Amino acid sequence: MEQLWVVGPLVAVGALAIALLFAEFVFGPRGRLALLGVTVAGLTLSGIWASRAFGLDKVVFSGAYRVDSLTAFVSVLLVAVNILVLLAAYRQGAAEGLGGDFYALMAFSIFGGMVMAGANNLIMIYLGIELVTLPCYVLVSLRRDDRRAAEAALKYFLLAILTSVVMTYGMSLLYGLTGEIGFDAMAGAITAEGLAGSPLFILAVALVSAGFSFKLAAAPFHFWAPDAYEGASTPVTAFISAVPKFGALAGVIRVFQVALSGAHAEWTTLFVIIAVLSMLAGNLMAYQQRNIKRLLAYSSIAHAGYLFVALAAGTELASASVLFYITVYAAANLGAFFVVIAASGEELDDLGGLASRSPFLAASMLVFLLSLTGIPPLAGFMGKLFIFGAAIEGGLGWLALVGVLNSVVSLGYYALIIKEMYMASPSGVSVGSSDTGAVAATSACLVLVGVLGIFPNAVMALLTG
């Protein structure tokens, strides 16, 4: 009974996802507001329940699932993202005919992310990865009449299958070498057998790293992201830009800083390479984009690189830093997508003169872009300060410098959006606050970006306590 109580949030989200499959039969096509209310209420209760796990450290289901502060933090983030996306998507979802299946797919993906957050062995990691990404393939393809969406979903699906196979092979090698699937036991076996440094072990680590890099949209496994971001409905793009990353990041921390903690030297080099490639590829390719969603896709690739800057250090501060950074990144990134939803345009030209059409949306986008760049006193600055500080603490000062230089480079393409909003002639109609849900979600992200920039230590204390 105690085990069921501890994993209650996971069970609740899973039950909600199943119930949402049949919700349209209950509420009917005109019951969208009731459907939204029930979904948000269920997710909110699950998030509150999950938050009670802060400070716990319980292993349940014969050691397969760990409920601790990491599980609680990631679960709360996942639920919060889902709620914000649902609010922002309400009007556009009605226009595009997104019904109960849209809500259910998101809930199933959240369920998978929560599985990954608490995974304590290789099997749970694999199950979590598949559960978090399978619904995303379908979500991308929900624009049934858009050929771009179909192509993007197919590309996403095929590349995901390939990387899943690669990652599974890497996991099988780890099991074959250590004879263990549990992370704590695996760490002990690696040290006892002296496996670190052997060619087969390095191959296994590289293959597992490739799988996680794909989920985080990090180079050189990022090719799916621009097409998927552009082809999907904007609310779906916002969702897949955050949720799979939360789950994958929790998985990276579980696998590399627990199971593979005794082989730090082997995976640090891989992470450094991924970090440099991601920052360079993301920031340089973003300059060539005129579609805002593609631009933000390349931006997300660069931000995955910043995460790997800290992850390469492999310290306790690094784990807390990347969790804080992914939180402030998600707040700013989601906020930018919500502005795109409210402005009803996906091309850079569609934001022309937004400052005169909707001063609030333009000002919000300005804040989000400055936060993504890392301008003080916004949350993005504190996030980068923490991750670059973790890299310096881990003896990777040169990599932190590369990250700082890339942040400066990123200001250029964010400035293109700012210039379009404030200096270009107005295009389109006045948007004002007609999309109440999107404006409300934007406002929530705006508050988060400000508060986390002013009070970052409160979150860091929660993560390191």
C-alpha positions as CSV (number, residue, x, y, z in Angstrom):
1,M,0.0,0.0,0.0
2,E,2.9,2.3,0.8
3,Q,4.4,1.7,-2.6
4,L,1.2,2.7,-4.3
5,W,1.0,5.9,-2.3
6,V,4.6,6.8,-3.2
7,V,4.0,6.3,-6.9
8,G,0.5,7.8,-6.7
9,P,1.3,10.7,-9.0
10,L,2.5,8.4,-11.7
11,V,-0.6,6.2,-11.4
12,A,-2.8,9.2,-11.4
13,V,-1.4,10.6,-14.6
14,G,-1.6,7.2,-16.3
15,A,-5.2,6.8,-15.3
16,L,-6.0,10.4,-16.5
17,A,-4.4,9.6,-19.9
18,I,-6.5,6.5,-20.3
19,A,-9.7,8.3,-19.2
20,L,-9.0,11.1,-21.7
21,L,-9.1,8.6,-24.6
22,F,-12.9,8.3,-23.9
23,A,-13.5,11.8,-22.8
24,E,-14.9,13.0,-26.1
25,F,-17.7,10.4,-25.8
26,V,-18.6,11.9,-22.4
27,F,-18.3,15.6,-23.1
28,G,-19.1,15.6,-26.8
29,P,-17.5,17.9,-29.5
30,R,-18.9,21.0,-27.7
31,G,-17.6,20.2,-24.3
32,R,-14.1,21.4,-24.9
33,L,-14.1,23.8,-21.9
34,A,-15.2,21.1,-19.6
35,L,-12.6,18.7,-21.0
36,L,-9.9,21.3,-20.5
37,G,-11.1,21.9,-16.9
38,V,-11.1,18.2,-16.0
39,T,-7.7,17.7,-17.5
40,V,-6.1,20.7,-15.8
41,A,-7.7,19.7,-12.5
42,G,-6.3,16.2,-12.8
43,L,-2.9,17.4,-13.7
44,T,-2.8,19.9,-10.9
45,L,-3.7,17.3,-8.3
46,S,-1.0,15.0,-9.7
47,G,1.5,17.8,-9.5
48,I,0.7,18.7,-5.9
49,W,0.9,15.0,-5.0
50,A,4.3,14.6,-6.8
51,S,5.7,17.7,-4.9
52,R,5.3,15.8,-1.6
53,A,8.2,13.5,-2.6
54,F,10.8,16.3,-2.1
55,G,13.2,15.1,0.5
56,L,12.2,11.4,0.1
57,D,14.4,8.6,-1.2
58,K,12.4,5.5,-1.6
59,V,13.0,2.6,-4.0
60,V,9.9,0.7,-5.0
61,F,8.8,-2.1,-7.3
62,S,11.8,-4.3,-6.5
63,G,14.3,-1.6,-7.1
64,A,13.0,-0.5,-10.5
65,Y,11.7,2.9,-9.5
66,R,13.2,5.6,-7.3
67,V,11.1,8.3,-5.7
68,D,13.3,11.2,-4.6
69,S,13.7,15.0,-5.1
70,L,14.8,14.5,-8.8
71,T,11.6,12.5,-9.5
72,A,9.5,15.1,-7.7
73,F,11.1,18.1,-9.4
74,V,10.9,16.7,-13.0
75,S,7.3,15.4,-12.4
76,V,6.1,18.9,-11.3
77,L,7.8,20.5,-14.3
78,L,6.2,18.0,-16.7
79,V,2.7,18.7,-15.2
80,A,3.3,22.5,-15.3
81,V,4.3,22.4,-18.9
82,N,1.3,20.3,-19.9
83,I,-1.1,22.7,-18.2
84,L,0.5,25.8,-19.8
85,V,0.4,24.2,-23.3
86,L,-3.2,23.2,-22.9
87,L,-4.2,26.7,-21.9
88,A,-2.3,28.2,-24.8
89,A,-3.7,25.6,-27.3
90,Y,-7.3,26.0,-26.4
91,R,-8.4,28.4,-29.2
92,Q,-6.1,27.1,-31.9
93,G,-7.0,23.5,-30.9
94,A,-10.6,24.3,-31.4
95,A,-9.9,25.7,-34.8
96,E,-7.8,22.7,-35.8
97,G,-10.3,20.2,-34.4
98,L,-8.0,18.8,-31.7
99,G,-10.1,16.8,-29.3
100,G,-9.7,14.2,-26.6
101,D,-6.9,12.4,-28.4
102,F,-4.8,15.5,-28.3
103,Y,-5.2,15.7,-24.5
104,A,-4.7,12.0,-24.1
105,L,-1.5,11.9,-26.1
106,M,0.0,14.7,-24.1
107,A,-0.9,13.0,-20.8
108,F,0.7,9.7,-22.0
109,S,3.9,11.6,-22.9
110,I,3.9,13.2,-19.4
111,F,3.5,9.7,-17.9
112,G,6.5,8.5,-19.9
113,G,8.5,11.5,-18.7
114,M,7.6,10.7,-15.1
115,V,8.7,7.0,-15.6
116,M,12.1,8.3,-16.8
117,A,12.4,10.7,-13.9
118,G,12.3,7.9,-11.4
119,A,13.9,5.1,-13.5
120,N,16.3,3.0,-11.5
121,N,17.4,0.4,-14.0
122,L,18.0,0.1,-17.8
123,I,14.6,-1.4,-18.5
124,M,12.7,1.5,-16.9
125,I,14.8,4.0,-18.8
126,Y,13.9,2.3,-22.1
127,L,10.2,2.1,-21.3
128,G,10.2,5.7,-20.2
129,I,11.9,6.9,-23.4
130,E,9.4,5.0,-25.6
131,L,6.4,6.2,-23.6
132,V,7.5,9.9,-23.7
133,T,8.3,9.9,-27.5
134,L,5.7,7.6,-29.1
135,P,2.9,10.1,-28.4
136,C,5.0,12.9,-29.7
137,Y,5.2,11.3,-33.2
138,V,1.5,11.2,-33.3
139,L,1.1,14.7,-32.0
140,V,3.4,16.0,-34.8
141,S,1.2,14.4,-37.4
142,L,-2.1,15.8,-36.1
143,R,-2.2,18.4,-38.8
144,R,-3.8,15.9,-41.1
145,D,-4.1,18.2,-44.1
146,D,-0.6,19.5,-43.9
147,R,2.0,17.6,-45.9
148,R,4.8,19.2,-43.9
149,A,3.4,17.7,-40.8
150,A,3.3,14.2,-42.3
151,E,6.9,14.5,-43.6
152,A,8.1,15.8,-40.2
153,A,6.4,13.1,-38.3
154,L,7.8,10.4,-40.6
155,K,11.3,11.8,-40.3
156,Y,11.0,12.1,-36.5
157,F,9.7,8.5,-36.3
158,L,12.3,6.9,-38.5
159,L,15.2,8.7,-36.9
160,A,13.8,7.9,-33.4
161,I,13.6,4.2,-34.3
162,L,17.2,4.2,-35.4
163,T,18.5,5.9,-32.3
164,S,16.3,3.7,-30.1
165,V,17.9,0.6,-31.7
166,V,21.4,2.1,-31.2
167,M,20.7,3.0,-27.6
168,T,19.2,-0.4,-26.8
169,Y,22.3,-2.1,-28.2
170,G,24.4,0.1,-26.0
171,M,22.3,-0.9,-23.0
172,S,22.6,-4.6,-23.9
173,L,26.4,-4.2,-24.0
174,L,26.3,-2.6,-20.5
175,Y,24.2,-5.4,-19.2
176,G,26.5,-8.0,-20.9
177,L,29.6,-6.4,-19.4
178,T,28.3,-5.9,-15.9
179,G,25.6,-8.5,-15.5
180,E,23.4,-5.9,-13.9
181,I,20.5,-3.7,-14.9
182,G,20.1,-1.7,-11.7
183,F,22.1,1.5,-11.6
184,D,23.6,1.1,-8.1
185,A,24.7,-2.5,-8.8
186,M,26.0,-1.6,-12.2
187,A,28.2,1.2,-10.7
188,G,29.6,-1.3,-8.3
189,A,30.3,-3.9,-11.0
190,I,32.1,-1.4,-13.2
191,T,34.4,-0.5,-10.4
192,A,34.9,-4.1,-9.2
193,E,35.6,-5.4,-12.7
194,G,37.7,-2.5,-13.8
195,L,35.6,-2.1,-17.0
196,A,36.2,1.7,-17.4
197,G,38.5,2.2,-20.4
198,S,37.9,-1.0,-22.2
199,P,37.0,-0.6,-25.9
200,L,33.7,-2.4,-25.6
201,F,32.6,-0.4,-22.6
202,I,33.5,2.9,-24.3
203,L,31.4,1.7,-27.3
204,A,28.4,1.0,-25.0
205,V,28.7,4.4,-23.4
206,A,28.9,6.1,-26.8
207,L,25.8,4.3,-28.1
208,V,23.8,5.2,-25.0
209,S,25.0,8.8,-25.2
210,A,23.8,8.9,-28.8
211,G,20.3,7.9,-27.8
212,F,20.0,10.6,-25.1
213,S,21.5,13.2,-27.4
214,F,18.6,12.5,-29.9
215,K,16.0,13.0,-27.2
216,L,17.7,16.3,-26.2
217,A,18.0,17.4,-29.8
218,A,21.7,17.7,-29.4
219,A,24.2,17.6,-32.4
220,P,25.0,15.6,-34.3
221,F,21.6,13.9,-33.6
222,H,19.5,17.0,-34.1
223,F,18.3,16.7,-37.7
224,W,14.7,15.8,-36.8
225,A,14.1,18.9,-34.7
226,P,13.8,21.7,-37.3
227,D,11.4,19.8,-39.5
228,A,9.3,18.5,-36.6
229,Y,9.1,22.0,-35.0
230,E,8.1,23.6,-38.2
231,G,5.6,20.9,-39.4
232,A,3.8,20.4,-36.1
233,S,1.0,22.6,-34.8
234,T,2.6,25.4,-32.7
235,P,1.1,24.1,-29.4
236,V,2.6,20.7,-30.2
237,T,5.9,22.3,-31.1
238,A,5.9,24.0,-27.7
239,F,5.2,20.6,-26.0
240,I,7.9,18.6,-27.8
241,S,10.4,21.4,-27.2
242,A,10.2,20.7,-23.5
243,V,8.7,17.4,-22.3
244,P,11.0,14.9,-24.0
245,K,14.0,17.1,-22.8
246,F,12.8,16.9,-19.2
247,G,12.6,13.1,-19.3
248,A,15.8,12.7,-21.2
249,L,17.7,15.0,-18.8
250,A,16.5,13.0,-15.8
251,G,17.6,9.8,-17.6
252,V,21.1,11.3,-18.3
253,I,21.5,12.1,-14.6
254,R,20.3,8.7,-13.5
255,V,22.5,6.7,-16.0
256,F,25.7,8.7,-16.1
257,Q,26.0,10.2,-12.6
258,V,24.8,7.0,-10.9
259,A,25.3,3.9,-13.0
260,L,28.4,5.2,-14.9
261,S,29.8,7.3,-12.1
262,G,32.9,5.2,-12.0
263,A,33.7,5.9,-15.7
264,H,33.5,9.7,-15.7
265,A,36.6,10.1,-17.9
266,E,35.1,8.0,-20.6
267,W,31.8,10.0,-21.0
268,T,33.2,13.4,-20.2
269,T,35.0,13.5,-23.6
270,L,31.8,12.5,-25.4
271,F,29.8,15.2,-23.6
272,V,32.4,17.9,-24.4
273,I,32.2,17.0,-28.1
274,I,28.4,17.0,-28.1
275,A,28.4,20.4,-26.2
276,V,30.7,22.1,-28.7
277,L,28.9,20.7,-31.8
278,S,25.5,21.6,-30.5
279,M,26.3,25.1,-29.6
280,L,28.0,25.8,-32.9
281,A,25.5,24.0,-35.1
282,G,22.5,25.5,-33.3
283,N,23.7,29.1,-33.2
284,L,25.1,29.3,-36.7
285,M,22.2,27.6,-38.5
286,A,19.7,29.8,-36.7
287,Y,20.9,32.8,-38.6
288,Q,19.6,31.3,-41.9
289,Q,16.0,30.8,-40.7
290,R,12.9,33.0,-41.5
291,N,10.4,30.6,-39.9
292,I,10.2,31.4,-36.2
293,K,9.6,27.8,-35.2
294,R,12.7,26.6,-37.2
295,L,14.7,29.4,-35.6
296,L,13.7,28.3,-32.2
297,A,14.4,24.7,-33.1
298,Y,18.1,25.6,-33.8
299,S,18.1,27.7,-30.7
300,S,17.0,24.6,-28.7
301,I,19.9,22.7,-30.2
302,A,22.3,25.3,-29.0
303,H,20.7,25.2,-25.5
304,A,21.1,21.4,-25.4
305,G,24.8,22.2,-25.9
306,Y,24.8,24.5,-22.9
307,L,23.3,21.6,-20.9
308,F,26.1,19.3,-21.9
309,V,28.6,21.9,-20.8
310,A,27.6,21.4,-17.2
311,L,26.8,17.6,-17.6
312,A,30.4,17.1,-18.8
313,A,31.6,18.3,-15.4
314,G,29.8,15.4,-13.6
315,T,29.6,17.1,-10.2
316,E,26.7,17.5,-7.8
317,L,26.5,21.2,-8.7
318,A,26.3,20.2,-12.4
319,S,23.2,18.1,-11.8
320,A,21.4,20.9,-9.9
321,S,22.6,23.5,-12.5
322,V,21.2,21.6,-15.5
323,L,17.9,21.1,-13.8
324,F,17.6,24.8,-12.9
325,Y,18.7,25.7,-16.5
326,I,16.2,23.4,-18.2
327,T,13.5,25.1,-16.0
328,V,14.4,28.7,-17.0
329,Y,15.0,27.6,-20.6
330,A,11.5,26.0,-20.7
331,A,9.9,29.1,-19.2
332,A,11.4,31.4,-21.8
333,N,11.1,29.0,-24.8
334,L,7.5,28.1,-24.1
335,G,6.7,31.8,-23.6
336,A,8.2,32.5,-27.0
337,F,6.0,29.8,-28.6
338,F,2.9,31.1,-26.8
339,V,3.5,34.6,-28.3
340,V,3.7,32.9,-31.7
341,I,0.3,31.3,-31.0
342,A,-1.3,34.5,-29.8
343,A,0.1,36.4,-32.8
344,S,-1.3,33.8,-35.2
345,G,1.9,33.7,-37.4
346,E,4.8,31.4,-37.8
347,E,7.0,33.4,-40.2
348,L,9.3,36.1,-39.1
349,D,7.4,38.6,-41.2
350,D,4.2,37.7,-39.3
351,L,5.7,39.5,-36.2
352,G,6.3,42.7,-38.2
353,G,5.2,45.7,-36.1
354,L,4.0,43.5,-33.3
355,A,4.9,46.2,-30.8
356,S,2.2,48.5,-32.3
357,R,-0.4,45.7,-32.7
358,S,0.1,44.2,-29.2
359,P,2.6,45.9,-27.0
360,F,2.2,43.2,-24.3
361,L,3.1,40.3,-26.6
362,A,6.0,42.2,-28.1
363,A,7.4,43.1,-24.7
364,S,6.9,39.5,-23.5
365,M,8.8,38.1,-26.5
366,L,11.6,40.6,-25.9
367,V,11.9,39.4,-22.3
368,F,11.9,35.8,-23.4
369,L,14.6,36.3,-26.0
370,L,16.8,38.2,-23.7
371,S,16.4,35.5,-21.1
372,L,17.4,32.8,-23.7
373,T,20.4,34.9,-24.5
374,G,21.4,35.2,-20.9
375,I,21.0,38.9,-20.2
376,P,20.8,39.9,-16.5
377,P,18.7,40.1,-14.3
378,L,16.5,37.6,-16.1
379,A,16.4,33.9,-15.2
380,G,18.4,32.8,-18.3
381,F,21.4,34.8,-17.0
382,M,21.3,32.9,-13.6
383,G,20.9,29.6,-15.4
384,K,24.0,30.2,-17.6
385,L,25.9,31.4,-14.6
386,F,25.2,28.2,-12.8
387,I,26.0,25.8,-15.6
388,F,29.2,27.7,-16.6
389,G,30.2,27.8,-13.0
390,A,29.7,24.0,-12.7
391,A,31.9,23.6,-15.8
392,I,34.7,25.7,-14.2
393,E,34.4,23.8,-10.9
394,G,34.8,20.5,-13.0
395,G,38.0,21.8,-14.6
396,L,36.4,22.7,-17.9
397,G,36.9,26.5,-17.8
398,W,37.7,26.6,-21.6
399,L,34.4,24.9,-22.3
400,A,32.6,27.5,-20.2
401,L,34.3,30.2,-22.3
402,V,33.1,28.6,-25.5
403,G,29.6,28.6,-24.0
404,V,29.9,32.3,-23.1
405,L,31.1,33.2,-26.7
406,N,28.2,31.2,-28.2
407,S,25.7,33.1,-26.0
408,V,27.0,36.3,-27.5
409,V,26.6,34.9,-31.0
410,S,23.0,33.9,-30.2
411,L,22.1,37.5,-29.5
412,G,22.4,38.2,-33.2
413,Y,19.5,36.0,-34.4
414,Y,17.3,36.8,-31.4
415,A,17.9,40.5,-32.4
416,L,16.4,39.7,-35.8
417,I,13.1,38.9,-34.1
418,I,13.3,42.0,-31.9
419,K,14.0,44.2,-34.9
420,E,11.0,42.8,-36.8
421,M,8.7,43.4,-33.8
422,Y,9.8,47.0,-33.1
423,M,11.1,48.4,-36.3
424,A,9.2,46.7,-39.2
425,S,5.9,47.9,-40.6
426,P,2.9,46.3,-39.0
427,S,1.6,43.2,-40.8
428,G,-1.7,41.5,-40.1
429,V,-4.5,42.6,-37.8
430,S,-4.3,43.8,-34.2
431,V,-4.0,40.7,-32.0
432,G,-4.5,42.4,-28.6
433,S,-5.6,39.8,-26.0
434,S,-8.1,37.9,-28.2
435,D,-6.5,34.6,-27.4
436,T,-7.1,34.6,-23.7
437,G,-5.5,31.2,-23.1
438,A,-2.3,32.0,-24.9
439,V,-2.0,35.4,-23.2
440,A,-2.5,33.8,-19.8
441,A,0.1,31.1,-20.5
442,T,2.5,33.9,-21.8
443,S,1.9,35.8,-18.6
444,A,2.7,32.8,-16.4
445,C,6.0,32.3,-18.3
446,L,6.8,36.0,-18.0
447,V,6.4,35.8,-14.2
448,L,8.5,32.7,-14.0
449,V,11.3,34.3,-16.0
450,G,11.3,37.3,-13.7
451,V,10.9,35.4,-10.4
452,L,13.6,32.7,-11.1
453,G,16.0,35.5,-12.1
454,I,15.5,37.3,-8.8
455,F,15.2,34.3,-6.5
456,P,17.3,31.5,-8.1
457,N,18.8,30.3,-4.8
458,A,15.4,29.1,-3.6
459,V,15.2,26.6,-6.5
460,M,18.9,25.6,-6.2
461,A,18.4,25.0,-2.5
462,L,15.6,22.7,-3.3
463,L,17.7,20.8,-5.9
464,T,20.8,20.5,-3.7
465,G,19.1,19.9,-0.4
